[in-house]
Amino acid sequence: MKKMTCRQLGGACDIEFQANTFDEMAEISKRHGMEMFQSGDPAHSEVINKIMELMMDPGKMEQWMTEKKQLFEALPDEN
């Protein structure tokens, strides 16, 4: 089990997520971001808009995801 914050994953706050795999972590972060976006949170809305821009360039999006995955993999497992 690894822990990362929303901010470590490119988000706008320090809420902490826990997951066993990067894919799980990415899904939790995505759900959180969408909930915050839908609630009208301006900081999260800005981040979502930046990520949507990244998605327009598959190479940049892939690089961004690779960097986040490497950060996840480098973290120690916590029990």
N, CA, C and O atoms as a DFTB+ gen file, in Angstrom:
316 C
 N C O
     1  1       0.862      -1.177       0.000
     2  2       0.000       0.000       0.000
     3  2       0.902       1.231       0.000
     4  3       1.830       1.333       0.803
     5  1       0.619       2.161      -0.909
     6  2       1.387       3.402      -0.981
     7  2       0.439       4.573      -0.801
     8  3      -0.756       4.481      -1.081
     9  1       1.003       5.677      -0.327
    10  2       0.217       6.889      -0.099
    11  2       0.761       8.012      -0.963
    12  3       1.972       8.183      -1.100
    13  1      -0.158       8.775      -1.543
    14  2       0.202       9.969      -2.299
    15  2      -0.872      11.017      -2.053
    16  3      -2.026      10.695      -1.770
    17  1      -0.472      12.265      -2.164
    18  2      -1.446      13.343      -2.036
    19  2      -1.964      13.735      -3.413
    20  3      -1.365      13.427      -4.443
    21  1      -3.066      14.405      -3.393
    22  2      -3.635      14.969      -4.613
    23  2      -2.569      15.820      -5.314
    24  3      -2.394      15.724      -6.528
    25  1      -1.871      16.639      -4.554
    26  2      -0.845      17.534      -5.116
    27  2       0.298      16.748      -5.764
    28  3       0.779      17.136      -6.829
    29  1       0.740      15.651      -5.140
    30  2       1.800      14.822      -5.721
    31  2       1.375      14.243      -7.073
    32  3       2.206      14.000      -7.949
    33  1       0.095      14.034      -7.220
    34  2      -0.437      13.478      -8.461
    35  2      -0.810      14.558      -9.470
    36  3      -1.457      14.281     -10.479
    37  1      -0.392      15.800      -9.185
    38  2      -0.660      16.900     -10.106
    39  2      -1.887      17.702      -9.750
    40  3      -2.273      18.604     -10.493
    41  1      -2.513      17.391      -8.623
    42  2      -3.739      18.052      -8.201
    43  2      -3.519      19.324      -7.421
    44  3      -2.447      19.928      -7.468
    45  1      -4.561      19.725      -6.697
    46  2      -4.573      21.053      -6.092
    47  2      -4.675      21.053      -4.566
    48  3      -4.761      22.123      -3.964
    49  1      -4.668      19.882      -3.927
    50  2      -4.815      19.878      -2.474
    51  2      -3.947      18.793      -1.849
    52  3      -3.262      18.049      -2.550
    53  1      -3.985      18.717      -0.549
    54  2      -3.132      17.777       0.172
    55  2      -3.885      16.575       0.737
    56  3      -3.377      15.896       1.630
    57  1      -5.090      16.301       0.230
    58  2      -5.802      15.103       0.656
    59  2      -4.953      13.892       0.253
    60  3      -4.334      13.882      -0.811
    61  1      -4.934      12.885       1.110
    62  2      -4.067      11.729       0.888
    63  2      -4.874      10.540       0.392
    64  3      -5.963      10.258       0.893
    65  1      -4.327       9.849      -0.598
    66  2      -4.937       8.645      -1.158
    67  2      -4.041       7.454      -0.856
    68  3      -2.833       7.607      -0.679
    69  1      -4.636       6.267      -0.796
    70  2      -3.881       5.026      -0.595
    71  2      -4.281       4.025      -1.672
    72  3      -5.459       3.878      -1.996
    73  1      -3.271       3.333      -2.225
    74  2      -3.546       2.322      -3.240
    75  2      -2.386       1.341      -3.321
    76  3      -1.272       1.631      -2.883
    77  1      -2.669       0.175      -3.887
    78  2      -1.642      -0.849      -4.061
    79  2      -0.911      -0.723      -5.393
    80  3       0.246      -1.125      -5.509
    81  1      -1.587      -0.164      -6.401
    82  2      -0.975      -0.024      -7.719
    83  2      -1.145       1.413      -8.213
    84  3      -1.997       2.157      -7.728
    85  1      -0.319       1.780      -9.180
    86  2      -0.446       3.117      -9.750
    87  2      -1.794       3.287     -10.440
    88  3      -2.401       4.354     -10.355
    89  1      -2.265       2.253     -11.117
    90  2      -3.564       2.354     -11.796
    91  2      -4.685       2.644     -10.799
    92  3      -5.567       3.457     -11.075
    93  1      -4.652       1.979      -9.640
    94  2      -5.647       2.249      -8.590
    95  2      -5.521       3.690      -8.118
    96  3      -6.522       4.388      -7.954
    97  1      -4.280       4.135      -7.900
    98  2      -4.035       5.498      -7.425
    99  2      -4.558       6.513      -8.431
   100  3      -5.197       7.496      -8.055
   101  1      -4.287       6.276      -9.706
   102  2      -4.736       7.195     -10.751
   103  2      -6.264       7.274     -10.785
   104  3      -6.828       8.353     -10.971
   105  1      -6.924       6.146     -10.608
   106  2      -8.397       6.128     -10.628
   107  2      -8.969       6.885      -9.428
   108  3      -9.921       7.651      -9.574
   109  1      -8.395       6.675      -8.253
   110  2      -8.852       7.391      -7.058
   111  2      -8.667       8.887      -7.241
   112  3      -9.556       9.678      -6.926
   113  1      -7.501       9.269      -7.754
   114  2      -7.205      10.683      -7.985
   115  2      -8.165      11.285      -9.012
   116  3      -8.647      12.404      -8.839
   117  1      -8.433      10.548     -10.064
   118  2      -9.347      11.016     -11.105
   119  2     -10.743      11.259     -10.539
   120  3     -11.357      12.292     -10.802
   121  1     -11.237      10.296      -9.759
   122  2     -12.572      10.460      -9.145
   123  2     -12.609      11.692      -8.247
   124  3     -13.556      12.477      -8.293
   125  1     -11.565      11.854      -7.427
   126  2     -11.490      13.011      -6.535
   127  2     -11.493      14.306      -7.350
   128  3     -12.241      15.235      -7.046
   129  1     -10.659      14.360      -8.378
   130  2     -10.586      15.562      -9.211
   131  2     -11.919      15.902      -9.849
   132  3     -12.313      17.068      -9.885
   133  1     -12.614      14.895     -10.353
   134  2     -13.915      15.137     -10.988
   135  2     -14.953      15.596      -9.965
   136  3     -15.770      16.469     -10.256
   137  1     -14.920      15.009      -8.771
   138  2     -15.853      15.448      -7.719
   139  2     -15.609      16.914      -7.374
   140  3     -16.551      17.694      -7.236
   141  1     -14.343      17.275      -7.236
   142  2     -14.008      18.657      -6.896
   143  2     -14.355      19.605      -8.042
   144  3     -14.827      20.717      -7.805
   145  1     -14.127      19.176      -9.273
   146  2     -14.473      19.965     -10.455
   147  2     -15.976      20.201     -10.506
   148  3     -16.431      21.321     -10.736
   149  1     -16.746      19.128     -10.287
   150  2     -18.203      19.228     -10.337
   151  2     -18.753      20.095      -9.207
   152  3     -19.812      20.706      -9.347
   153  1     -18.030      20.146      -8.085
   154  2     -18.488      20.989      -6.975
   155  2     -18.113      22.453      -7.193
   156  3     -18.504      23.327      -6.419
   157  1     -17.348      22.710      -8.260
   158  2     -16.998      24.090      -8.595
   159  2     -15.736      24.606      -7.919
   160  3     -15.494      25.812      -7.905
   161  1     -14.924      23.703      -7.355
   162  2     -13.689      24.132      -6.712
   163  2     -12.762      24.747      -7.757
   164  3     -12.374      24.066      -8.706
   165  1     -12.399      26.024      -7.602
   166  2     -11.604      26.689      -8.641
   167  2     -10.194      26.118      -8.827
   168  3      -9.719      26.024      -9.958
   169  1      -9.528      25.739      -7.753
   170  2      -8.168      25.212      -7.876
   171  2      -8.166      23.885      -8.627
   172  3      -7.329      23.670      -9.503
   173  1      -9.094      23.000      -8.292
   174  2      -9.172      21.716      -8.979
   175  2      -9.648      21.899     -10.423
   176  3      -9.209      21.177     -11.319
   177  1     -10.535      22.853     -10.646
   178  2     -11.005      23.119     -12.010
   179  2      -9.849      23.562     -12.896
   180  3      -9.771      23.170     -14.060
   181  1      -8.956      24.373     -12.349
   182  2      -7.788      24.831     -13.108
   183  2      -6.894      23.644     -13.472
   184  3      -6.405      23.554     -14.598
   185  1      -6.685      22.743     -12.523
   186  2      -5.855      21.559     -12.772
   187  2      -6.500      20.670     -13.833
   188  3      -5.817      20.192     -14.739
   189  1      -7.799      20.448     -13.727
   190  2      -8.510      19.612     -14.709
   191  2      -8.361      20.214     -16.097
   192  3      -8.136      19.487     -17.065
   193  1      -8.482      21.526     -16.207
   194  2      -8.331      22.180     -17.509
   195  2      -6.919      21.975     -18.070
   196  3      -6.759      21.754     -19.270
   197  1      -5.896      22.047     -17.212
   198  2      -4.521      21.815     -17.665
   199  2      -4.334      20.374     -18.133
   200  3      -3.646      20.122     -19.123
   201  1      -4.941      19.439     -17.425
   202  2      -4.833      18.030     -17.818
   203  2      -5.551      17.799     -19.140
   204  3      -5.082      17.026     -19.975
   205  1      -6.666      18.453     -19.333
   206  2      -7.391      18.327     -20.598
   207  2      -6.540      18.862     -21.754
   208  3      -6.575      18.317     -22.857
   209  1      -5.782      19.924     -21.499
   210  2      -4.868      20.441     -22.520
   211  2      -3.789      19.410     -22.825
   212  3      -3.452      19.190     -23.988
   213  1      -3.245      18.775     -21.785
   214  2      -2.231      17.735     -21.981
   215  2      -2.773      16.595     -22.844
   216  3      -2.051      16.019     -23.658
   217  1      -4.041      16.282     -22.654
   218  2      -4.652      15.175     -23.377
   219  2      -4.715      15.442     -24.878
   220  3      -4.855      14.511     -25.672
   221  1      -4.613      16.693     -25.262
   222  2      -4.625      17.046     -26.686
   223  2      -3.321      16.633     -27.372
   224  3      -3.272      16.506     -28.595
   225  1      -2.275      16.424     -26.583
   226  2      -0.980      16.007     -27.106
   227  2      -0.613      14.676     -26.457
   228  3      -0.091      14.656     -25.342
   229  1      -0.880      13.572     -27.136
   230  2      -0.651      12.256     -26.532
   231  2       0.766      12.070     -25.982
   232  3       0.938      11.414     -24.955
   233  1       1.761      12.619     -26.629
   234  2       3.131      12.492     -26.155
   235  2       3.330      13.164     -24.814
   236  3       3.961      12.600     -23.919
   237  1       2.796      14.368     -24.667
   238  2       2.914      15.099     -23.402
   239  2       2.133      14.402     -22.297
   240  3       2.593      14.338     -21.157
   241  1       0.965      13.884     -22.623
   242  2       0.146      13.191     -21.624
   243  2       0.846      11.919     -21.173
   244  3       0.861      11.600     -19.984
   245  1       1.426      11.193     -22.124
   246  2       2.141       9.962     -21.783
   247  2       3.341      10.275     -20.887
   248  3       3.604       9.555     -19.924
   249  1       4.057      11.334     -21.202
   250  2       5.208      11.737     -20.388
   251  2       4.757      12.106     -18.974
   252  3       5.397      11.715     -17.998
   253  1       3.670      12.849     -18.861
   254  2       3.139      13.268     -17.567
   255  2       2.761      12.040     -16.735
   256  3       3.086      11.958     -15.550
   257  1       2.067      11.084     -17.370
   258  2       1.661       9.865     -16.660
   259  2       2.878       9.043     -16.240
   260  3       2.901       8.484     -15.143
   261  1       3.876       8.970     -17.098
   262  2       5.102       8.235     -16.778
   263  2       5.782       8.843     -15.557
   264  3       6.244       8.118     -14.676
   265  1       5.843      10.169     -15.501
   266  2       6.462      10.842     -14.356
   267  2       5.705      10.545     -13.065
   268  3       6.324      10.298     -12.030
   269  1       4.388      10.566     -13.114
   270  2       3.584      10.279     -11.918
   271  2       3.739       8.818     -11.494
   272  3       3.788       8.514     -10.302
   273  1       3.817       7.920     -12.471
   274  2       3.994       6.500     -12.153
   275  2       5.366       6.266     -11.523
   276  3       5.489       5.496     -10.570
   277  1       6.383       6.918     -12.044
   278  2       7.722       6.772     -11.468
   279  2       7.759       7.287     -10.033
   280  3       8.405       6.689      -9.172
   281  1       7.076       8.383      -9.779
   282  2       6.990       8.916      -8.420
   283  2       6.313       7.895      -7.502
   284  3       6.783       7.644      -6.393
   285  1       5.210       7.311      -7.972
   286  2       4.501       6.289      -7.200
   287  2       5.414       5.101      -6.908
   288  3       5.507       4.649      -5.767
   289  1       6.077       4.606      -7.930
   290  2       6.929       3.422      -7.776
   291  2       8.080       3.673      -6.814
   292  3       8.537       2.738      -6.155
   293  1       8.564       4.915      -6.713
   294  2       9.683       5.248      -5.848
   295  2       9.278       5.350      -4.372
   296  3      10.142       5.336      -3.495
   297  1       7.999       5.449      -4.098
   298  2       7.536       5.582      -2.723
   299  2       7.659       4.255      -1.973
   300  3       7.529       3.184      -2.566
   301  1       7.912       4.336      -0.659
   302  2       7.960       3.095       0.123
   303  2       6.555       2.538       0.353
   304  3       5.578       3.284       0.415
   305  1       6.476       1.224       0.478
   306  2       5.209       0.594       0.850
   307  2       4.946       0.863       2.308
   308  3       5.858       0.804       3.134
   309  1       3.690       1.162       2.634
   310  2       3.284       1.392       4.022
   311  2       2.232       0.367       4.375
   312  3       1.392       0.022       3.543
   313  1       2.269      -0.112       5.575
   314  2       1.266      -1.101       6.004
   315  2       0.220      -0.507       6.871
   316  3      -0.690      -1.210       7.310
